[in-house]
Every structure is written in structure tokens, then in C-alpha cells.
Amino acid sequence: MLTKYSTVIAAYVLSAVFLFSGAVKWMDMPVFMADMGHYQLMPAGLISVAAWGLVLLELGCGVAILFRPSRKAAAYILAGLLILFSLAILSAWFRGLNIECGCFGKALPDFGYTGVLIRNVVLLLLAGLVCRTPIMR
């Protein structure tokens, strides 16, 4: 049985991960933009806009998930981002690209495609827990 505490813990873990990830990217945007370009999924002219949008979305959701009224919406957005990130990783892997994910910049070691996908699945499960739990008043 799930308790309200497990949902709060899941939300706090997601918040910490995405606030850290967004902050690391924010502090070194040129590196993050280069990492995004390595995926070869969008025209070079869109990378800057997409990178800034993604960082702001990660930071915004990382804050929003901490508060009960916005918790579920933030969890749904983060789940969508995790699916998008996983599809991008799979695309790079299947196309034979040998790139780092860019998830945490140079702050953490890269764990390869399999490690990143496993991490994303775990985070997706946490987001799913938050999404499924009723908001208690």
C-alpha cells in the first residue's frame, strides 16, 4: 500500500534530480547545446532555443513538484520529458552514435546508453507514482 509519504519522497527525489540537472546545464549552456547537437535530431538553429526551453522546463518542474497543488502536473510533464529523453537516447544508440547523454553535463560520469535508460525508467516509475497518487488536502 502506498502512503502519502512515498509520494512525497518520490516528488522530492524527482525535484532534486531535475533541479540539479537543470542547474548544471544552466551553468554551462555551451556544453549542453553541444551535447544536444550531437544527437542530430534538430536543425542547428533550433538547438539554442530548445536547450534554454528544456532547462527552464526542468527547473520549473523541479520546483513545481514540491508543492501539492502543482505536483501532479509537474510529474506528468517530467514523465513526458523522461520518455522524450529515452527516445532520443535510443535513437542515438540505434544510429550508432557514440555520445554522452548531456543529462548532468560534466558534473557526473556518463553511464552509457544502458545506464541512462535504466535511470530514466526508475525516474519514470517515481513520476508514475506521483501521477497515480490522489492529491490529499
ChimeraX commands (.cxc) that place a marker at each C-alpha (Angstrom):
marker #1 position 0.00,0.00,0.00 radius 0.5
marker #1 position 1.28,3.39,-0.95 radius 0.5
marker #1 position 1.43,6.05,1.67 radius 0.5
marker #1 position 1.39,9.78,1.22 radius 0.5
marker #1 position 5.00,9.74,2.38 radius 0.5
marker #1 position 6.14,7.57,-0.52 radius 0.5
marker #1 position 4.60,10.06,-2.93 radius 0.5
marker #1 position 6.28,12.99,-1.19 radius 0.5
marker #1 position 9.62,11.18,-1.17 radius 0.5
marker #1 position 9.23,10.37,-4.89 radius 0.5
marker #1 position 8.41,14.02,-5.58 radius 0.5
marker #1 position 11.44,15.20,-3.60 radius 0.5
marker #1 position 13.75,12.78,-5.43 radius 0.5
marker #1 position 12.42,13.96,-8.79 radius 0.5
marker #1 position 12.79,17.57,-7.69 radius 0.5
marker #1 position 16.39,17.05,-6.62 radius 0.5
marker #1 position 17.31,15.26,-9.85 radius 0.5
marker #1 position 15.74,17.81,-12.17 radius 0.5
marker #1 position 16.85,20.89,-10.20 radius 0.5
marker #1 position 20.40,19.55,-10.21 radius 0.5
marker #1 position 20.24,18.62,-13.87 radius 0.5
marker #1 position 18.77,21.97,-14.88 radius 0.5
marker #1 position 21.26,23.93,-12.76 radius 0.5
marker #1 position 24.25,22.06,-14.18 radius 0.5
marker #1 position 23.05,22.71,-17.73 radius 0.5
marker #1 position 22.28,26.36,-16.95 radius 0.5
marker #1 position 25.81,26.91,-15.61 radius 0.5
marker #1 position 27.40,25.57,-18.80 radius 0.5
marker #1 position 24.91,26.15,-21.61 radius 0.5
marker #1 position 27.51,25.98,-24.42 radius 0.5
marker #1 position 28.40,22.40,-23.39 radius 0.5
marker #1 position 24.74,21.43,-23.09 radius 0.5
marker #1 position 23.97,22.92,-26.51 radius 0.5
marker #1 position 26.86,20.97,-28.00 radius 0.5
marker #1 position 25.58,17.78,-26.33 radius 0.5
marker #1 position 22.13,18.40,-27.80 radius 0.5
marker #1 position 23.66,18.93,-31.24 radius 0.5
marker #1 position 25.41,15.57,-31.08 radius 0.5
marker #1 position 22.02,13.83,-31.16 radius 0.5
marker #1 position 21.48,15.20,-34.70 radius 0.5
marker #1 position 17.72,15.42,-34.12 radius 0.5
marker #1 position 17.05,19.09,-34.97 radius 0.5
marker #1 position 18.43,21.87,-37.12 radius 0.5
marker #1 position 21.37,23.71,-35.58 radius 0.5
marker #1 position 19.36,26.93,-35.47 radius 0.5
marker #1 position 16.84,25.42,-33.05 radius 0.5
marker #1 position 19.32,23.98,-30.57 radius 0.5
marker #1 position 19.75,27.18,-28.55 radius 0.5
marker #1 position 16.01,27.73,-28.17 radius 0.5
marker #1 position 15.37,24.06,-27.36 radius 0.5
marker #1 position 18.22,23.98,-24.83 radius 0.5
marker #1 position 17.02,27.05,-22.95 radius 0.5
marker #1 position 13.43,25.82,-23.05 radius 0.5
marker #1 position 14.41,22.43,-21.72 radius 0.5
marker #1 position 16.50,23.88,-18.89 radius 0.5
marker #1 position 13.72,26.26,-17.84 radius 0.5
marker #1 position 11.17,23.43,-18.01 radius 0.5
marker #1 position 13.36,21.16,-15.86 radius 0.5
marker #1 position 13.93,23.89,-13.28 radius 0.5
marker #1 position 10.27,24.93,-13.26 radius 0.5
marker #1 position 9.01,21.38,-12.84 radius 0.5
marker #1 position 11.69,20.69,-10.24 radius 0.5
marker #1 position 10.20,23.49,-8.14 radius 0.5
marker #1 position 6.55,22.84,-9.01 radius 0.5
marker #1 position 6.65,19.18,-7.98 radius 0.5
marker #1 position 7.47,20.25,-4.42 radius 0.5
marker #1 position 4.07,21.89,-3.97 radius 0.5
marker #1 position 0.90,19.87,-3.60 radius 0.5
marker #1 position -1.32,21.90,-5.99 radius 0.5
marker #1 position 1.14,21.59,-8.90 radius 0.5
marker #1 position 2.69,18.22,-8.00 radius 0.5
marker #1 position 0.73,16.02,-10.42 radius 0.5
marker #1 position 1.03,18.40,-13.37 radius 0.5
marker #1 position 4.79,18.63,-12.84 radius 0.5
marker #1 position 5.05,14.84,-12.54 radius 0.5
marker #1 position 3.19,14.38,-15.84 radius 0.5
marker #1 position 5.48,16.87,-17.57 radius 0.5
marker #1 position 8.58,15.21,-16.12 radius 0.5
marker #1 position 7.29,11.79,-17.21 radius 0.5
marker #1 position 6.86,13.16,-20.72 radius 0.5
marker #1 position 10.38,14.58,-20.66 radius 0.5
marker #1 position 11.79,11.26,-19.46 radius 0.5
marker #1 position 10.06,9.45,-22.32 radius 0.5
marker #1 position 11.36,12.05,-24.77 radius 0.5
marker #1 position 14.89,11.75,-23.36 radius 0.5
marker #1 position 14.74,7.96,-23.58 radius 0.5
marker #1 position 13.59,8.08,-27.20 radius 0.5
marker #1 position 16.46,10.44,-28.02 radius 0.5
marker #1 position 18.95,8.09,-26.33 radius 0.5
marker #1 position 17.51,5.07,-28.18 radius 0.5
marker #1 position 17.67,6.98,-31.46 radius 0.5
marker #1 position 21.34,7.81,-30.93 radius 0.5
marker #1 position 22.10,4.25,-29.88 radius 0.5
marker #1 position 20.32,2.68,-32.87 radius 0.5
marker #1 position 22.05,5.09,-35.27 radius 0.5
marker #1 position 25.44,4.10,-33.88 radius 0.5
marker #1 position 26.27,7.49,-32.40 radius 0.5
marker #1 position 28.79,7.39,-29.58 radius 0.5
marker #1 position 27.77,10.39,-27.49 radius 0.5
marker #1 position 27.25,11.36,-23.86 radius 0.5
marker #1 position 23.66,11.95,-22.85 radius 0.5
marker #1 position 24.23,15.50,-21.61 radius 0.5
marker #1 position 21.89,14.89,-18.68 radius 0.5
marker #1 position 24.16,16.26,-15.99 radius 0.5
marker #1 position 26.83,17.98,-18.03 radius 0.5
marker #1 position 30.28,17.16,-16.76 radius 0.5
marker #1 position 29.13,17.02,-13.12 radius 0.5
marker #1 position 28.51,13.27,-13.14 radius 0.5
marker #1 position 30.08,10.45,-15.15 radius 0.5
marker #1 position 28.23,9.13,-18.18 radius 0.5
marker #1 position 26.91,5.60,-17.62 radius 0.5
marker #1 position 26.44,4.68,-21.26 radius 0.5
marker #1 position 23.17,4.15,-23.03 radius 0.5
marker #1 position 22.03,1.21,-20.90 radius 0.5
marker #1 position 22.74,3.01,-17.62 radius 0.5
marker #1 position 20.96,6.16,-18.75 radius 0.5
marker #1 position 17.91,4.18,-19.87 radius 0.5
marker #1 position 17.76,2.29,-16.57 radius 0.5
marker #1 position 18.00,5.56,-14.66 radius 0.5
marker #1 position 15.22,7.03,-16.81 radius 0.5
marker #1 position 12.97,4.03,-16.15 radius 0.5
marker #1 position 13.48,4.38,-12.39 radius 0.5
marker #1 position 12.71,8.10,-12.56 radius 0.5
marker #1 position 9.70,7.38,-14.76 radius 0.5
marker #1 position 8.40,4.93,-12.15 radius 0.5
marker #1 position 8.76,7.63,-9.48 radius 0.5
marker #1 position 6.90,10.11,-11.70 radius 0.5
marker #1 position 4.20,7.49,-12.26 radius 0.5
marker #1 position 3.83,7.04,-8.52 radius 0.5
marker #1 position 3.30,10.76,-8.09 radius 0.5
marker #1 position 0.84,10.85,-11.01 radius 0.5
marker #1 position -1.25,7.96,-9.63 radius 0.5
marker #1 position -1.50,9.16,-6.06 radius 0.5
marker #1 position -4.58,11.27,-5.26 radius 0.5
marker #1 position -3.86,14.76,-4.06 radius 0.5
marker #1 position -4.79,14.89,-0.39 radius 0.5
marker #1 position -5.86,18.15,1.16 radius 0.5
marker link #1:1,2 radius 0.2
marker link #1:2,3 radius 0.2
marker link #1:3,4 radius 0.2
marker link #1:4,5 radius 0.2
marker link #1:5,6 radius 0.2
marker link #1:6,7 radius 0.2
marker link #1:7,8 radius 0.2
marker link #1:8,9 radius 0.2
marker link #1:9,10 radius 0.2
marker link #1:10,11 radius 0.2
marker link #1:11,12 radius 0.2
marker link #1:12,13 radius 0.2
marker link #1:13,14 radius 0.2
marker link #1:14,15 radius 0.2
marker link #1:15,16 radius 0.2
marker link #1:16,17 radius 0.2
marker link #1:17,18 radius 0.2
marker link #1:18,19 radius 0.2
marker link #1:19,20 radius 0.2
marker link #1:20,21 radius 0.2
marker link #1:21,22 radius 0.2
marker link #1:22,23 radius 0.2
marker link #1:23,24 radius 0.2
marker link #1:24,25 radius 0.2
marker link #1:25,26 radius 0.2
marker link #1:26,27 radius 0.2
marker link #1:27,28 radius 0.2
marker link #1:28,29 radius 0.2
marker link #1:29,30 radius 0.2
marker link #1:30,31 radius 0.2
marker link #1:31,32 radius 0.2
marker link #1:32,33 radius 0.2
marker link #1:33,34 radius 0.2
marker link #1:34,35 radius 0.2
marker link #1:35,36 radius 0.2
marker link #1:36,37 radius 0.2
marker link #1:37,38 radius 0.2
marker link #1:38,39 radius 0.2
marker link #1:39,40 radius 0.2
marker link #1:40,41 radius 0.2
marker link #1:41,42 radius 0.2
marker link #1:42,43 radius 0.2
marker link #1:43,44 radius 0.2
marker link #1:44,45 radius 0.2
marker link #1:45,46 radius 0.2
marker link #1:46,47 radius 0.2
marker link #1:47,48 radius 0.2
marker link #1:48,49 radius 0.2
marker link #1:49,50 radius 0.2
marker link #1:50,51 radius 0.2
marker link #1:51,52 radius 0.2
marker link #1:52,53 radius 0.2
marker link #1:53,54 radius 0.2
marker link #1:54,55 radius 0.2
marker link #1:55,56 radius 0.2
marker link #1:56,57 radius 0.2
marker link #1:57,58 radius 0.2
marker link #1:58,59 radius 0.2
marker link #1:59,60 radius 0.2
marker link #1:60,61 radius 0.2
marker link #1:61,62 radius 0.2
marker link #1:62,63 radius 0.2
marker link #1:63,64 radius 0.2
marker link #1:64,65 radius 0.2
marker link #1:65,66 radius 0.2
marker link #1:66,67 radius 0.2
marker link #1:67,68 radius 0.2
marker link #1:68,69 radius 0.2
marker link #1:69,70 radius 0.2
marker link #1:70,71 radius 0.2
marker link #1:71,72 radius 0.2
marker link #1:72,73 radius 0.2
marker link #1:73,74 radius 0.2
marker link #1:74,75 radius 0.2
marker link #1:75,76 radius 0.2
marker link #1:76,77 radius 0.2
marker link #1:77,78 radius 0.2
marker link #1:78,79 radius 0.2
marker link #1:79,80 radius 0.2
marker link #1:80,81 radius 0.2
marker link #1:81,82 radius 0.2
marker link #1:82,83 radius 0.2
marker link #1:83,84 radius 0.2
marker link #1:84,85 radius 0.2
marker link #1:85,86 radius 0.2
marker link #1:86,87 radius 0.2
marker link #1:87,88 radius 0.2
marker link #1:88,89 radius 0.2
marker link #1:89,90 radius 0.2
marker link #1:90,91 radius 0.2
marker link #1:91,92 radius 0.2
marker link #1:92,93 radius 0.2
marker link #1:93,94 radius 0.2
marker link #1:94,95 radius 0.2
marker link #1:95,96 radius 0.2
marker link #1:96,97 radius 0.2
marker link #1:97,98 radius 0.2
marker link #1:98,99 radius 0.2
marker link #1:99,100 radius 0.2
marker link #1:100,101 radius 0.2
marker link #1:101,102 radius 0.2
marker link #1:102,103 radius 0.2
marker link #1:103,104 radius 0.2
marker link #1:104,105 radius 0.2
marker link #1:105,106 radius 0.2
marker link #1:106,107 radius 0.2
marker link #1:107,108 radius 0.2
marker link #1:108,109 radius 0.2
marker link #1:109,110 radius 0.2
marker link #1:110,111 radius 0.2
marker link #1:111,112 radius 0.2
marker link #1:112,113 radius 0.2
marker link #1:113,114 radius 0.2
marker link #1:114,115 radius 0.2
marker link #1:115,116 radius 0.2
marker link #1:116,117 radius 0.2
marker link #1:117,118 radius 0.2
marker link #1:118,119 radius 0.2
marker link #1:119,120 radius 0.2
marker link #1:120,121 radius 0.2
marker link #1:121,122 radius 0.2
marker link #1:122,123 radius 0.2
marker link #1:123,124 radius 0.2
marker link #1:124,125 radius 0.2
marker link #1:125,126 radius 0.2
marker link #1:126,127 radius 0.2
marker link #1:127,128 radius 0.2
marker link #1:128,129 radius 0.2
marker link #1:129,130 radius 0.2
marker link #1:130,131 radius 0.2
marker link #1:131,132 radius 0.2
marker link #1:132,133 radius 0.2
marker link #1:133,134 radius 0.2
marker link #1:134,135 radius 0.2
marker link #1:135,136 radius 0.2
marker link #1:136,137 radius 0.2
view
